[in-house]
Amino acid sequence: MRSPLALRHNLRLELLAADGTLLEERRLHNTLCTAGKRTLLATSGPLTLNSYPYICIGTGTTPEDVADTGLQAELVRASGALTNPTPDTWQVQHTFPAGTGTGMITEYALDSAAIGSGAILARKVDSGLDKAADKSLRVTWTATIP
């Protein structure tokens, strides 16, 4: 009997007021991209999910696709904090502070590179969160064993 390696990969967005009050929360399922999956399968190095610590946000509106290699209109990216909240869960999280990455944020990606496009593992396009200059945006990507 074969058992496929299955992971649930999801995105949580939290828009925060200047005082830290939660203004809006969204939980979304994202698209896993072929380029990132191929990077994980490559034999040229010991790559793991920890090879994808960079969270990118942008303003593009083109729907996500498995062939995506980056964001359509990236604003900013940052290295997130990597954790294993449970033995069956991997997580990366970053809070984009007030004044950073402002505008109508509509797209998100998980990347392996600090600059430019490495090999994105995941991308999601959403209707948008209005991240005004006085608001913060916490982005959390989670992979779990179902």
C-alpha positions in Angstrom: 0.0 0.0 0.0 1.4 3.4 -1.0 1.1 6.4 1.3 1.4 9.8 -0.4 3.3 12.6 1.4 0.5 15.0 2.0 0.8 18.4 3.6 -1.9 21.0 4.2 -0.4 24.4 3.4 -2.4 27.4 4.6 -2.1 31.2 5.1 -3.3 33.3 7.9 -3.5 37.1 7.6 -4.1 39.5 10.5 -4.5 43.2 10.0 -3.6 45.1 13.2 -4.3 48.6 14.4 -1.5 50.8 15.8 -2.3 49.6 19.3 -2.2 45.9 18.3 -6.0 45.4 18.1 -7.0 42.8 15.5 -9.0 44.6 12.8 -9.4 41.8 10.4 -8.4 38.2 10.0 -8.4 35.9 7.0 -7.5 32.2 6.7 -6.8 31.1 3.2 -5.7 28.0 1.3 -2.9 28.8 -1.1 -1.4 27.3 -4.3 1.8 25.3 -4.0 4.0 26.2 -6.9 6.0 23.8 -9.1 9.3 25.7 -8.9 9.4 25.4 -5.2 8.4 21.8 -5.1 11.1 21.0 -7.6 13.7 22.8 -5.4 12.6 20.6 -2.5 13.2 17.5 -4.7 16.6 18.6 -6.0 19.5 16.4 -4.9 22.1 19.3 -5.0 21.5 20.3 -1.4 19.6 19.4 1.8 16.6 21.6 1.4 13.6 21.6 3.7 10.6 23.8 4.4 13.1 25.9 6.4 14.6 26.9 3.1 11.5 29.1 2.6 11.7 31.7 5.3 10.9 34.8 3.2 7.4 36.1 3.2 6.6 38.5 0.3 3.6 40.8 0.0 2.4 42.7 -3.1 -0.4 44.4 -5.0 -0.8 42.2 -8.0 -4.2 40.8 -8.9 -3.4 38.0 -11.4 -4.8 34.8 -9.9 -2.2 32.3 -8.5 -1.1 29.4 -10.6 1.2 26.4 -10.1 3.6 27.8 -12.7 4.2 31.1 -10.7 7.8 32.0 -9.9 7.2 35.2 -8.1 4.7 37.9 -7.2 3.2 40.1 -10.0 3.8 43.4 -8.1 6.0 42.8 -5.0 6.2 45.6 -2.4 8.4 44.0 0.2 9.7 40.7 1.6 11.1 39.8 5.0 12.5 36.8 6.7 10.0 35.2 9.1 10.4 33.3 12.3 10.5 29.6 11.8 8.9 27.3 14.4 7.4 23.8 14.9 4.4 24.6 17.2 3.6 20.8 17.2 5.4 17.7 15.9 3.1 17.7 12.9 3.2 21.5 12.2 5.8 23.8 10.5 5.2 27.5 10.6 6.8 30.8 9.4 5.5 34.1 10.6 6.4 37.8 10.1 4.7 41.0 11.0 5.1 43.8 8.5 5.1 46.9 10.8 3.4 50.2 10.4 4.9 52.2 7.5 6.3 49.1 5.7 4.5 47.6 2.7 1.6 50.0 2.7 -1.3 49.9 0.3 -4.0 47.5 -0.8 -2.2 44.2 -0.2 -3.6 41.5 -2.5 -0.9 38.9 -3.0 1.4 36.8 -0.9 4.3 34.4 -1.5 6.7 32.2 0.3 10.2 32.4 -1.2 13.6 30.9 -0.7 15.6 34.1 -1.5 16.1 37.4 0.3 16.3 39.4 -2.9 14.5 38.8 -6.2 12.7 35.5 -6.8 14.3 32.4 -5.6 11.8 29.5 -6.1 8.5 30.4 -4.5 6.9 27.5 -2.8 3.4 29.1 -2.4 1.4 32.0 -3.7 -2.0 33.4 -2.9 -4.1 36.3 -4.3 -6.9 37.7 -2.3 -9.4 40.5 -2.6 -7.1 42.8 -0.6 -6.4 44.2 2.9 -6.0 47.9 3.2 -2.7 48.2 5.0 -2.6 51.9 5.8 0.7 53.5 7.0 -0.5 53.2 10.7 -1.4 49.4 10.4 0.7 46.2 10.8 0.1 43.0 8.9 1.0 39.7 10.4 1.4 36.9 7.9 1.6 33.2 9.0 2.2 30.3 6.7 1.5 26.8 8.2 2.1 23.3 6.8 0.6 20.4 8.7 0.3 16.7 8.3 -3.4 15.9 7.7 
